[in-house]
Amino acid sequence: MPRLILLRHGQSVWNRDAIFTGWTDVDLCDNGIDEAKRAAALLKDSDIKFDQCFASYLQRSVHTLWLVLDALELTWLPVRRSWRLNERHYGALQGRKRDEVMEEVGQEQLHIWRRSYAVRPPELAETDPRFPGNQAKYARVPRRHLPLTESLKDTVARVLPFWQERVEPLLMDGRTPLISAHGNSLRGLVKYLDGISDEDIPHLEIPTGKPLVYELDDGLRTIRSFYLEDGREAHALPKAKVAASTA
């Protein structure tokens, strides 16, 4: 039975401080480090093993994975990175406190930018240092793929080629991948795997640092999914829960 493990990175410094993060390369806070170590303990206690590792280009994703590999004595496993796993790009909101934006534009507009499926926040200028095209880590990514801003719909469209080209062949070959990524990029995978509607997917919250395990049939269709929690399986995908922190 093919199996897949999804892991949202541990809490970052800007998650903690309610600052829009997106593609800004912010590291884990102390609580996030503890969450990553706890994720490793949950995987060990549940005897769930993996033999392939993926992360985004962002250090909160990479460092979460490193902490898991270190705790499980699996640092010999190679880590493959993909910009397609990056968090949703929040455009000109990146680096701004959520409360300050709400005071400026109102709660309703803020909610639309954060939680609608297809509406994009205000975009960056290409001269802005926050534009990925001005950062060395994205030098080999075609410029047409680098966002000035993104909706959740854009993020889903960016993630699915990664799934189809990089992950599906591994699963069909009997491998077990662990993907360390972000709230919105993982929403894209979950939307695809569970057939969640455009209307419902923005309200799905994926918690930080808690492994989400998928068991798939031979056609890579979901049989069941569950979170690991305190050495046991917990019901997955609480669709009504709205995120308390920015991505």
C-alpha positions in Angstrom: 0.0 0.0 0.0 1.6 3.3 -1.0 2.0 5.7 1.9 2.8 9.4 2.0 3.7 11.7 4.9 3.0 15.4 4.8 4.5 17.7 7.4 3.9 21.5 7.8 7.0 23.1 9.1 7.2 24.0 12.8 6.1 27.5 13.9 8.3 30.2 12.5 9.3 33.5 14.1 6.8 35.4 11.9 4.0 32.8 12.5 4.5 33.5 16.2 4.3 37.3 15.6 1.4 37.2 13.2 3.4 38.6 10.2 2.7 37.7 6.6 5.5 35.5 5.6 5.0 33.8 2.2 8.3 33.4 0.4 10.3 35.4 3.0 12.9 33.1 4.3 12.1 33.2 8.1 13.5 30.5 10.4 11.8 28.5 13.2 11.1 30.0 16.6 11.9 27.9 19.7 8.4 26.5 19.8 8.8 25.5 16.1 12.0 23.6 16.9 10.2 21.8 19.6 7.3 21.0 17.2 9.7 19.5 14.7 11.3 17.3 17.3 7.9 16.2 18.5 7.0 15.3 14.9 10.0 13.0 14.8 9.0 11.4 18.1 5.4 10.8 16.8 6.8 9.1 13.7 9.1 7.0 15.8 6.4 6.0 18.3 4.1 5.1 15.4 6.8 3.1 13.6 6.0 5.0 10.4 9.1 5.0 8.2 10.0 6.9 5.0 12.8 6.7 2.5 12.5 9.8 0.4 12.6 13.5 1.6 11.4 16.7 0.0 11.4 20.3 1.3 10.8 23.7 -0.2 13.5 26.3 -0.8 12.7 28.0 2.5 14.7 27.4 5.7 11.7 26.8 8.0 10.8 23.8 5.8 14.4 22.6 5.4 15.3 23.0 9.1 12.1 21.2 10.2 13.1 18.3 8.0 16.7 18.3 9.3 15.5 18.2 12.9 13.3 15.2 12.0 16.1 13.4 10.2 18.5 14.1 13.0 16.2 12.8 15.7 15.5 9.6 13.7 19.1 9.1 12.8 18.3 9.4 9.2 20.6 12.3 8.2 22.1 10.0 5.5 18.9 10.4 3.5 19.2 13.0 0.7 16.9 16.0 0.8 15.5 17.2 -2.5 14.2 20.8 -2.6 11.7 22.3 -4.9 10.5 25.9 -5.2 7.1 24.5 -6.1 6.7 23.5 -2.5 7.2 27.1 -1.2 4.5 28.8 0.7 1.9 30.9 -1.1 3.4 34.3 -2.1 1.6 37.1 -0.3 2.9 39.8 -2.5 3.1 43.3 -0.9 1.7 41.9 2.4 4.9 40.0 3.1 6.7 41.4 6.1 3.6 43.3 7.4 1.8 42.5 10.6 -1.7 41.2 10.2 -3.2 43.6 12.7 -1.6 46.6 10.9 -3.1 45.5 7.6 -6.5 45.0 9.1 -6.4 48.6 10.5 -5.5 49.9 7.1 -8.0 47.9 4.9 -10.6 46.5 7.3 -11.3 43.0 8.5 -13.4 42.0 5.5 -10.8 42.8 2.9 -8.1 41.2 5.0 -10.2 38.0 5.2 -10.7 38.0 1.4 -6.9 38.3 0.8 -6.2 35.5 3.3 -9.0 33.1 2.8 -10.6 33.4 -0.6 -9.5 30.8 -3.2 -8.8 32.9 -6.3 -8.2 36.5 -5.0 -4.6 37.7 -5.0 -3.2 40.2 -2.5 -1.6 43.4 -3.9 1.4 42.5 -6.0 5.1 43.5 -5.7 7.0 45.5 -8.2 9.7 43.5 -10.0 12.3 46.0 -8.5 11.2 45.1 -5.0 13.8 43.0 -3.1 11.0 40.7 -2.0 10.4 39.6 -5.6 12.0 36.1 -6.0 13.6 37.2 -9.3 15.9 39.4 -7.3 17.1 36.5 -5.1 20.0 34.2 -5.9 18.2 31.0 -4.8 15.7 31.4 -7.7 18.3 32.1 -10.4 17.6 28.8 -12.2 13.8 29.1 -12.0 12.3 30.5 -15.2 11.3 34.1 -14.5 7.8 33.5 -15.8 7.2 31.1 -12.9 8.3 33.6 -10.2 5.3 35.3 -8.6 4.7 38.9 -7.7 1.7 37.7 -5.6 -0.4 34.5 -5.5 -3.9 33.3 -4.6 -4.4 29.9 -3.2 -5.6 28.8 -6.7 -2.2 29.9 -8.1 -0.4 27.9 -5.3 -2.4 24.8 -6.1 -1.5 25.1 -9.8 2.2 25.5 -8.9 2.3 22.5 -6.6 0.5 19.9 -8.8 3.3 19.6 -11.4 5.7 18.8 -8.5 3.3 16.0 -7.3 2.9 14.5 -10.8 6.5 14.7 -11.9 8.4 14.0 -8.6 6.2 12.2 -6.2 3.8 10.0 -8.1 6.6 8.0 -9.8 8.2 7.3 -6.4 4.9 6.1 -4.9 4.3 3.9 -7.9 7.8 2.4 -7.3 6.9 1.5 -3.7 8.8 4.4 -2.0 7.5 6.4 0.9 8.1 10.1 0.7 8.0 12.7 3.5 7.2 16.2 2.3 8.1 19.1 4.6 6.4 22.1 3.3 3.9 24.9 4.2 0.3 25.5 5.1 -0.8 26.5 1.6 1.4 24.3 -0.6 0.2 21.3 1.5 -3.4 22.5 1.1 -2.8 22.2 -2.6 -1.8 18.5 -2.3 -4.6 17.8 0.2 -7.1 19.4 -2.1 -6.0 17.1 -4.9 -5.8 14.0 -2.9 -9.1 14.4 -1.1 -11.0 16.1 -3.9 -11.9 19.1 -1.7 -13.9 21.8 -3.4 -12.6 25.3 -4.2 -15.1 26.7 -1.7 -14.0 24.4 1.2 -10.3 24.3 0.8 -9.5 27.9 2.0 -11.0 26.9 5.4 -8.9 23.9 5.9 -6.1 24.4 8.5 -3.1 22.2 8.5 -1.4 22.5 11.9 2.3 23.1 12.3 4.6 20.2 13.2 2.0 17.4 13.1 2.6 14.6 10.6 -0.3 13.9 8.3 -0.2 10.3 6.9 -1.9 9.2 3.7 -2.6 5.6 2.7 -3.3 5.2 -1.0 -4.5 2.5 -3.3 -2.6 1.3 -6.3 -4.1 4.1 -8.4 -2.8 6.6 -5.8 -6.3 7.4 -4.7 -6.8 8.1 -1.0 -7.9 5.2 1.2 -7.6 7.1 4.4 -5.6 9.9 6.0 -4.8 10.7 9.7 -2.6 12.9 11.9 -0.2 11.4 14.3 -0.9 12.7 17.8 0.5 11.4 21.1 1.4 8.0 19.6 -2.0 7.4 18.1 -3.9 8.2 15.0 -6.2 11.3 15.1 -8.9 12.2 12.6 -7.6 14.2 9.8 -8.7 17.4 8.1 -10.9 19.5 10.4 -12.5 21.5 7.6 -14.2 24.0 9.7 -11.1 25.2 11.6 -9.8 28.6 10.4 -6.1 29.4 10.8 -5.1 31.4 13.8 -1.8 32.4 12.3 -0.4 33.6 9.0 1.4 31.2 6.8 
